[in-house]
Amino acid sequence: MKQVRMHEFGAPEVLSLVEQESLAPHPNQVVIKVACAALNPVDYKTRNGVGFVAEKVRTRLPWTPGYDLSGTIIAKGSHVLGWEVGQRVCGMVNFPLPAGAYSEEVIVSPDVIAAIPEGVSDQIAAALPLAGLTAWQGLKEVGHICSGQNVLVLAAAGGVGHIATQLAMNCGAQVWGTASPENQAFLENLGVRWVDYHRVDSMNNLPEMDLVFDAVGGSTGEMALTHLREGGVLVTLPTISAESIARAAQQQAKTALGFTVYPDPKQLQYLLQHVADKQLKIEISEVFQLENIVDAHHLLQNGHVRGKIIIQFE
Protein backbone atom coordinates (compact mmCIF):
# COMPACT_ATOMS: atom_id res chain seq x y z
CA MET A 1 0.00 0.00 0.00
CA LYS A 2 1.04 3.61 -0.55
CA GLN A 3 1.70 5.84 2.44
CA VAL A 4 3.08 9.33 3.05
CA ARG A 5 6.07 9.46 5.37
CA MET A 6 8.27 12.19 6.82
CA HIS A 7 11.72 11.44 8.24
CA GLU A 8 12.41 14.96 9.49
CA PHE A 9 10.64 18.24 10.21
CA GLY A 10 10.63 20.90 7.55
CA ALA A 11 9.00 22.23 4.39
CA PRO A 12 6.34 20.26 2.47
CA GLU A 13 9.10 18.57 0.50
CA VAL A 14 9.98 16.41 3.52
CA LEU A 15 6.80 14.44 2.72
CA SER A 16 7.44 11.44 0.49
CA LEU A 17 5.38 8.56 -0.85
CA VAL A 18 6.51 5.05 0.13
CA GLU A 19 5.28 1.49 -0.25
CA GLN A 20 4.35 -0.32 2.96
CA GLU A 21 3.06 -3.80 3.65
CA SER A 22 -0.58 -4.16 4.61
CA LEU A 23 -1.15 -4.99 8.27
CA ALA A 24 -3.67 -7.30 9.93
CA PRO A 25 -5.87 -5.90 12.71
CA HIS A 26 -5.58 -6.89 16.34
CA PRO A 27 -8.72 -8.42 17.89
CA ASN A 28 -10.16 -4.99 18.81
CA GLN A 29 -9.28 -3.13 15.60
CA VAL A 30 -10.58 -2.62 12.09
CA VAL A 31 -8.73 -1.94 8.84
CA ILE A 32 -10.11 0.88 6.67
CA LYS A 33 -9.35 1.19 2.98
CA VAL A 34 -9.10 4.95 2.71
CA ALA A 35 -11.15 6.75 0.07
CA CYS A 36 -10.31 10.32 1.14
CA ALA A 37 -8.25 12.07 3.78
CA ALA A 38 -8.60 15.69 4.88
CA LEU A 39 -5.82 18.13 5.70
CA ASN A 40 -5.88 20.16 8.91
CA PRO A 41 -3.61 22.99 10.15
CA VAL A 42 -2.18 20.66 12.81
CA ASP A 43 -0.74 18.59 9.95
CA TYR A 44 1.53 21.31 8.58
CA LYS A 45 2.36 22.72 12.02
CA THR A 46 3.51 19.29 13.14
CA ARG A 47 5.43 18.81 9.88
CA ASN A 48 7.20 22.10 10.66
CA GLY A 49 8.05 20.85 14.16
CA VAL A 50 5.67 23.25 15.92
CA GLY A 51 3.05 22.46 18.58
CA PHE A 52 2.26 19.82 21.17
CA VAL A 53 1.93 16.99 18.63
CA ALA A 54 5.37 17.78 17.17
CA GLU A 55 6.93 17.44 20.61
CA LYS A 56 5.56 13.91 20.83
CA VAL A 57 6.51 13.05 17.24
CA ARG A 58 10.20 13.97 17.67
CA THR A 59 11.01 10.56 19.09
CA ARG A 60 8.76 8.68 16.64
CA LEU A 61 10.17 9.66 13.25
CA PRO A 62 9.60 8.54 10.53
CA TRP A 63 5.93 9.45 10.85
CA THR A 64 2.78 9.49 8.74
CA PRO A 65 0.55 12.57 9.27
CA GLY A 66 -3.21 12.82 9.03
CA TYR A 67 -6.24 12.37 11.28
CA ASP A 68 -9.36 12.70 9.11
CA LEU A 69 -10.41 9.94 6.76
CA SER A 70 -13.32 8.25 5.08
CA GLY A 71 -13.37 4.81 3.54
CA THR A 72 -14.59 1.22 3.78
CA ILE A 73 -13.89 -1.43 6.40
CA ILE A 74 -11.96 -4.23 4.69
CA ALA A 75 -11.03 -6.34 7.74
CA LYS A 76 -11.92 -6.51 11.42
CA GLY A 77 -10.59 -8.20 14.52
CA SER A 78 -12.30 -11.14 16.16
CA HIS A 79 -13.57 -9.05 19.10
CA VAL A 80 -15.10 -6.24 17.03
CA LEU A 81 -18.90 -6.07 17.29
CA GLY A 82 -21.34 -3.75 15.55
CA TRP A 83 -19.21 -3.17 12.46
CA GLU A 84 -19.04 -5.22 9.29
CA VAL A 85 -16.66 -5.53 6.38
CA GLY A 86 -17.94 -3.35 3.54
CA GLN A 87 -19.36 -0.56 5.75
CA ARG A 88 -18.57 3.03 4.79
CA VAL A 89 -17.12 4.91 7.76
CA CYS A 90 -15.24 8.07 8.68
CA GLY A 91 -13.51 9.43 11.72
CA MET A 92 -10.81 11.43 13.43
CA VAL A 93 -8.41 8.55 13.96
CA ASN A 94 -5.34 7.87 16.09
CA PHE A 95 -5.31 11.36 17.64
CA PRO A 96 -2.84 12.72 18.63
CA LEU A 97 -0.60 9.70 17.95
CA PRO A 98 0.12 7.67 15.94
CA ALA A 99 -2.02 9.58 13.37
CA GLY A 100 -1.48 8.02 9.91
CA ALA A 101 -4.50 8.96 7.77
CA TYR A 102 -2.30 9.77 4.75
CA SER A 103 -2.25 6.09 3.87
CA GLU A 104 -4.19 3.76 1.58
CA GLU A 105 -5.00 1.54 4.56
CA VAL A 106 -5.30 2.54 8.21
CA ILE A 107 -5.79 0.39 11.32
CA VAL A 108 -7.99 2.02 13.96
CA SER A 109 -10.03 1.31 17.03
CA PRO A 110 -13.72 1.20 16.05
CA ASP A 111 -14.65 3.44 18.97
CA VAL A 112 -13.56 6.54 17.02
CA ILE A 113 -15.46 5.97 13.77
CA ALA A 114 -19.00 6.69 12.61
CA ALA A 115 -21.12 5.28 9.79
CA ILE A 116 -21.46 7.49 6.72
CA PRO A 117 -25.15 8.10 5.96
CA GLU A 118 -26.62 7.68 2.50
CA GLY A 119 -26.19 10.79 0.39
CA VAL A 120 -22.95 11.91 2.06
CA SER A 121 -19.92 11.62 -0.22
CA ASP A 122 -16.53 10.27 0.80
CA GLN A 123 -15.00 13.72 0.32
CA ILE A 124 -17.52 15.42 2.60
CA ALA A 125 -17.29 12.64 5.20
CA ALA A 126 -13.50 12.97 5.34
CA ALA A 127 -13.70 16.76 5.65
CA LEU A 128 -15.99 16.72 8.68
CA PRO A 129 -14.47 14.88 11.70
CA LEU A 130 -11.71 17.05 13.21
CA ALA A 131 -13.13 20.39 12.10
CA GLY A 132 -16.70 19.46 12.98
CA LEU A 133 -15.83 18.06 16.40
CA THR A 134 -13.64 21.09 17.15
CA ALA A 135 -16.48 23.45 16.29
CA TRP A 136 -19.06 21.44 18.24
CA GLN A 137 -16.97 20.95 21.37
CA GLY A 138 -15.69 24.53 21.36
CA LEU A 139 -19.15 26.03 21.06
CA LYS A 140 -21.13 23.61 23.22
CA GLU A 141 -18.78 22.20 25.83
CA VAL A 142 -16.35 25.10 26.31
CA GLY A 143 -18.32 28.15 25.19
CA HIS A 144 -21.71 26.90 26.44
CA ILE A 145 -23.46 28.65 23.57
CA CYS A 146 -27.10 29.64 24.10
CA SER A 147 -29.93 30.75 21.85
CA GLY A 148 -30.10 34.52 21.38
CA GLN A 149 -26.42 35.17 22.03
CA ASN A 150 -24.18 37.34 19.88
CA VAL A 151 -21.35 35.18 18.54
CA LEU A 152 -18.24 36.27 16.62
CA VAL A 153 -16.28 33.65 14.66
CA LEU A 154 -12.73 34.58 13.62
CA ALA A 155 -11.62 33.05 10.29
CA ALA A 156 -15.23 32.20 9.61
CA ALA A 157 -14.61 30.89 6.08
CA GLY A 158 -11.93 28.41 7.17
CA GLY A 159 -12.25 24.70 7.76
CA VAL A 160 -13.40 24.96 11.38
CA GLY A 161 -14.86 28.44 11.09
CA HIS A 162 -17.44 27.78 8.39
CA ILE A 163 -18.75 24.81 10.37
CA ALA A 164 -18.78 26.77 13.65
CA THR A 165 -20.82 29.59 12.09
CA GLN A 166 -23.49 27.17 10.94
CA LEU A 167 -23.62 25.28 14.23
CA ALA A 168 -23.90 28.56 16.13
CA MET A 169 -26.81 29.66 13.95
CA ASN A 170 -28.45 26.25 14.42
CA CYS A 171 -28.24 26.92 18.17
CA GLY A 172 -30.21 30.16 17.69
CA ALA A 173 -27.30 32.60 17.96
CA GLN A 174 -26.78 35.79 15.98
CA VAL A 175 -23.50 35.19 14.17
CA TRP A 176 -20.85 37.54 12.77
CA GLY A 177 -17.79 36.18 10.96
CA THR A 178 -14.45 37.74 10.05
CA ALA A 179 -13.09 36.97 6.59
CA SER A 180 -11.46 38.61 3.58
CA PRO A 181 -13.67 40.35 0.99
CA GLU A 182 -13.46 37.42 -1.44
CA ASN A 183 -15.33 35.31 1.12
CA GLN A 184 -18.11 37.84 1.75
CA ALA A 185 -20.64 36.20 -0.57
CA PHE A 186 -19.77 32.74 0.74
CA LEU A 187 -20.48 33.73 4.34
CA GLU A 188 -23.58 35.71 3.53
CA ASN A 189 -24.96 32.71 1.66
CA LEU A 190 -24.55 30.76 4.89
CA GLY A 191 -26.51 33.44 6.74
CA VAL A 192 -23.51 34.95 8.52
CA ARG A 193 -22.96 38.70 8.97
CA TRP A 194 -19.64 39.25 7.21
CA VAL A 195 -16.98 41.41 8.89
CA ASP A 196 -13.91 42.64 6.96
CA TYR A 197 -11.04 42.12 9.39
CA HIS A 198 -8.83 44.38 7.23
CA ARG A 199 -10.99 47.41 8.05
CA VAL A 200 -10.98 49.04 11.47
CA ASP A 201 -14.39 50.63 10.93
CA SER A 202 -15.90 47.25 10.08
CA MET A 203 -14.56 45.73 13.30
CA ASN A 204 -15.52 48.78 15.37
CA ASN A 205 -19.16 48.48 14.27
CA LEU A 206 -19.52 45.11 15.95
CA PRO A 207 -21.86 44.86 18.96
CA GLU A 208 -20.62 43.36 22.20
CA MET A 209 -20.24 39.61 21.94
CA ASP A 210 -21.37 36.93 24.36
CA LEU A 211 -19.04 34.40 22.72
CA VAL A 212 -15.99 34.76 20.49
CA PHE A 213 -14.84 31.63 18.66
CA ASP A 214 -11.19 32.23 17.78
CA ALA A 215 -9.74 30.02 15.07
CA VAL A 216 -6.77 32.36 14.51
CA GLY A 217 -5.03 32.87 17.85
CA GLY A 218 -2.04 35.12 18.53
CA SER A 219 -2.48 38.88 18.42
CA THR A 220 -5.74 38.51 16.49
CA GLY A 221 -7.22 36.51 19.34
CA GLU A 222 -6.03 39.05 21.89
CA MET A 223 -7.51 41.96 19.94
CA ALA A 224 -10.84 40.14 19.71
CA LEU A 225 -11.13 40.43 23.49
CA THR A 226 -12.16 44.06 22.99
CA HIS A 227 -15.41 42.82 21.41
CA LEU A 228 -16.26 40.54 24.34
CA ARG A 229 -18.87 41.75 26.80
CA GLU A 230 -18.42 41.46 30.56
CA GLY A 231 -19.20 37.87 31.49
CA GLY A 232 -18.63 36.63 27.94
CA VAL A 233 -16.21 33.89 26.87
CA LEU A 234 -13.56 33.71 24.15
CA VAL A 235 -12.78 30.17 23.02
CA THR A 236 -9.40 29.96 21.28
CA LEU A 237 -8.16 27.03 19.21
CA PRO A 238 -4.38 27.38 18.51
CA THR A 239 -2.64 25.83 21.50
CA ILE A 240 0.56 27.78 20.95
CA SER A 241 -1.08 31.11 21.91
CA ALA A 242 -3.86 29.93 24.23
CA GLU A 243 -2.01 30.75 27.47
CA SER A 244 -1.05 34.27 26.40
CA ILE A 245 -4.62 35.03 25.29
CA ALA A 246 -5.94 33.70 28.60
CA ARG A 247 -3.54 35.98 30.49
CA ALA A 248 -4.57 38.98 28.39
CA ALA A 249 -8.21 38.20 29.10
CA GLN A 250 -7.54 37.96 32.82
CA GLN A 251 -5.94 41.39 32.79
CA GLN A 252 -9.18 42.75 31.32
CA ALA A 253 -11.33 40.83 33.83
CA LYS A 254 -12.58 38.63 30.99
CA THR A 255 -12.45 34.91 30.24
CA ALA A 256 -10.55 33.14 27.45
CA LEU A 257 -10.33 29.36 27.31
CA GLY A 258 -8.34 26.97 25.15
CA PHE A 259 -9.07 23.29 24.65
CA THR A 260 -7.98 20.22 22.70
CA VAL A 261 -10.47 18.37 20.53
CA TYR A 262 -11.12 14.70 21.24
CA PRO A 263 -12.79 11.96 19.17
CA ASP A 264 -16.45 11.33 19.92
CA PRO A 265 -18.29 9.04 17.50
CA LYS A 266 -21.74 9.98 18.84
CA GLN A 267 -21.10 13.67 18.22
CA LEU A 268 -19.66 12.85 14.80
CA GLN A 269 -22.69 10.73 13.89
CA TYR A 270 -24.94 13.64 14.88
CA LEU A 271 -22.96 16.01 12.65
CA LEU A 272 -23.01 13.56 9.75
CA GLN A 273 -26.78 13.33 10.00
CA HIS A 274 -26.97 17.13 9.94
CA VAL A 275 -25.02 17.00 6.68
CA ALA A 276 -27.29 14.31 5.28
CA ASP A 277 -30.35 16.38 6.26
CA LYS A 278 -28.92 19.49 4.53
CA GLN A 279 -28.68 21.35 7.85
CA LEU A 280 -24.90 21.61 7.64
CA LYS A 281 -22.87 22.42 4.53
CA ILE A 282 -19.22 21.41 4.19
CA GLU A 283 -17.10 23.46 1.80
CA ILE A 284 -14.26 21.76 -0.07
CA SER A 285 -11.80 24.15 -1.70
CA GLU A 286 -9.40 21.74 -3.43
CA VAL A 287 -9.03 18.01 -4.07
CA PHE A 288 -5.55 16.55 -4.65
CA GLN A 289 -4.38 13.07 -5.53
CA LEU A 290 -2.11 11.38 -2.99
CA GLU A 291 0.86 11.81 -5.32
CA ASN A 292 0.43 15.59 -5.04
CA ILE A 293 0.58 15.75 -1.23
CA VAL A 294 3.47 18.27 -1.35
CA ASP A 295 1.36 20.69 -3.41
CA ALA A 296 -1.56 20.19 -1.04
CA HIS A 297 0.63 21.09 1.95
CA HIS A 298 1.92 24.21 0.22
CA LEU A 299 -1.66 25.37 -0.24
CA LEU A 300 -2.58 24.45 3.33
CA GLN A 301 0.40 26.27 4.83
CA ASN A 302 -0.19 29.42 2.78
CA GLY A 303 -3.49 29.86 4.62
CA HIS A 304 -6.69 31.66 3.60
CA VAL A 305 -8.19 28.38 2.38
CA ARG A 306 -11.98 28.39 2.19
CA GLY A 307 -13.29 25.24 3.82
CA LYS A 308 -11.24 22.07 3.54
CA ILE A 309 -8.50 20.49 1.39
CA ILE A 310 -9.01 16.82 0.51
CA ILE A 311 -6.67 14.05 -0.59
CA GLN A 312 -8.40 11.63 -2.94
CA PHE A 313 -7.19 8.02 -3.06
CA GLU A 314 -7.68 5.92 -6.15
N, C-alpha and C positions, 0 to 999 in steps of 0.2 A: 504494500500500500504506500501511497505518497503521503509525505508529512513535511511540514515546515519546521525547521530547526534553527536555533541560534546558538552559537558557541561562545559568543562574547556580547557585551553591551555595545551599542553604537547606532549608527544611521540605519535606515531601512535595508541597506545592502548587506547587513549582517544576517539577514534572513535568507535561508537557502532551502531548496526542495530536495528531500532525500527519500530513498526507498527503505521501508521498514517492514519487518515480518508482521503478519497479523497475529493477534494475541487471543487466547481463549479466556472467557470470563471466569472469575472465581464463583463459588456457589451463590453469592449475594450480589452479582453484577450482571449487567447486560452489555452487549456490544451493539453500537449504533453505526450503521453505514451513513455517513454524513452527506446530506444533500446540499446544505448551505451553512456557512458560518458567518457571524456578524463581527465587525470590528468595533472596539470600544476604546476610548481614550486611555484606559489603564493599559491597553496592549502596547501602545507606542511609548508611554511613560516608562513602563517596565523594560521595554527594549532599550530605552535610553539609560537605564540604570537608576531611575528616579522613582521614589515612592516606597510604600511599605511592602508591596509584593516584590519589588526588585531586591530589597534587603534579604528576603527569604530565598530568592532565586540564585543569589551569588554563589551559593555552595551547591547548586543543583544543575549547573550548566553541563552539557547542552540542554536546551529547554525548548518546548513547543508552546507558543502562546495560544490564547483564545479561550473564551468561556461560553459564548453563545453558539448554539447549533440547532439545526433541525435535521431529521433524517428518519431512518427506518430501523427498527430492531431486527438484527440478523442472527443473534444468538443470545441465550440467557442461561444463567447459572441454575443449578438444580434446586436452589432454595427460593428462587424468585417467583412470587405469586402476583397475580393481577395484571401481568403484562405478557404479551404473546409475540412471537416472531412474526414480522410483517406489519406491526403497528407503527403508525407515523407518530413521532414524538419530537419534543423540543425541550430545551432547558438551559439553565445557567449551570454548567457542569464543572466539577473539580475546582471550586473556588475556595481559597485563593491559589492553592496548589493541589495537584500538579498542573492544572489547566489542561491544554492540549487539544482545543477544538479545531485548530488548523491542521486537520488530519482526516484522511479518507475514512478511517475507522477510529472510534473512541470507545473506551471501556468506562462505564460510569455506574454509580449506585442508582438504582431506580427510584430512590426517594428524593431525587432532585428533578425529575422529568415530569412532563405533563403531556396528555394526548392532544394532538392537533385536531381541532374540529373540522368537519366538512366545510369547504369553501374558503379555508385559510391556506394560502400558498406556503411552500417551504421557505421562500424568501422572507415573507412577512413573519412566519413563525420563528425564524432564526433571529430576526431583528428585535423581537420583543423582550426576551427574558431579562437580561441585566438592566437595560434601560427602563423597562416597564416596572420591574420590582423596585428599582431605585426610586422612581417617581412615586410609586404607591407607598412604599415604606416611609419615604421622606415626608410626604404630605400627611399620611394618616397616622403613622406610629410616632413620628418625631414632631411634626408640625401640628398635629391634632386639628386638622382643617375642619371648619364648620360651614354650614350653609349661610350665605349672606356676608361672608367675610370678603374683604379686599385682599387680593393675592397678586403679588408681583413675581414673575418668573424671569430670571436672568438667563440669557441665551435660549430664548423660548423657541427658536426654530431648530435647535440642535437635537441630537438623538434622545436625550433624556427630557429636554425642555419641551419639545412638541407633544410628548406624551403627558408630561406633568400639567401642561395647560389644559388639555382635554379632561384629564381626571379631576382637576380642580373645578372646572365648569360642571362636570357631572355631579360634583358634590354640592353644587348650588352657589359657588363662589363667583364674585366678579373678578375677572382675570385681566391683568395687563402683562405684556411680554416685551422684553427688550430684544431688538434684532436690528440688523442693517436694513437699509431701504429696499434692497432687492428681495427681502423676505416679508415685506409689508403685506402684499396680497395673500401670500401663503397663510400668514397668521390671521388675517382678517377673515379669510375663508373658513378658518377653524372657529371663528367667533371670538378671537382674542383682540383686545385693544392694543394695537401696536405702539411701541415707544421706541423712538430713534435714540439709541444710546450715544450717538455721536453729537447730539445737540443738547446743550445745557437747558434750553428753554423747554424742550420736550420732557426731559427728566424732572424739571422743576414744577411742571404742571400736574405731576402725579399727586393723588390724594394720599393720606396716611394709610399705610398698609398694616393689616393684621398679621400677614404672613408673607415673608420673602423667601422664595425658593431659589437658591444661588447655585447655579451650575457652572460658575466661572471661577470664583474664589479670588484670592489675592486682594489687590487694592480695589478691584471692582466690587468684591463682596463687602469690603469695609465701607466703601462709599454708599452702598445700598442701605446701610444702617440708618442713614439720614431719612429714609422714607418709611421707617418702621415706627409705628405708634407705640406709646407707652403700654407695656404689657404684651406687645406683639412678639413674634418669634421669627428669627432668620435661620433657615436650615441651609447649611453649606455642604457641598459635596466633595470638592478636592481636599484630600486629607492633608496635603502638604501645607495648606494655609489655614486649616480649621482652628488651630489653637490661637493664632494671632488674631483672627476675626473674632473669636470668642472673647479674647482679652479686650479688644477694641469695643465690643458690645458692652462688656462689664463696666468700662470706663464711662459709658454713656447711660448706665443704669438700664441697659437693654439685654436681651437674651439672644445668643447665637449658638447653635448646636450643630456639631458634625456627627456623622454616623457612617457605618460601613454596611453595605447591602449584604443580604444573606439569601440563599436559595429557599424558596417556599413554594412547593408545587401547587398547593391549594390557591394561593394568591395568583400564581401564574395561570392556572386553569381558569380562574375568574376573568383575568385580563384577556385570555384567548377567546373566551366566550363573548366578551365585549367587542372584540374585533369581528368575530363571526356574525354578531348581531348588528354590525355597522355603527356601534356606539363609540368606537375608538378607531382612529385612522393611523396607520403607520406609514411614514414617509421613507422611501428608499431613494437615495441620491445617485448612487453608482453601484453597478454590479461588476465584479472582476472575476476572472478565472483564477484558479489556485496558482497557476504559473506566473501570474502577474501580481503576486502578493507584495513585492517591493513597491510597485506603482501605487497599490492600494494604501500602503503605509505612508507614502509621501503625501497623498491626498489627505489622509487622516491627520497627520502631524501638522499640516499647513492650516488646519482649523477652518472655521466658517462653513462646515459641511451642514447642509440641510438634511435633517433626519439621519439615516443610517447608511453605512457602506457594507455591502454584502460580498462574500466570497462564494462563488458558485462552483460546486464540484460536478464533474461529469457523471 
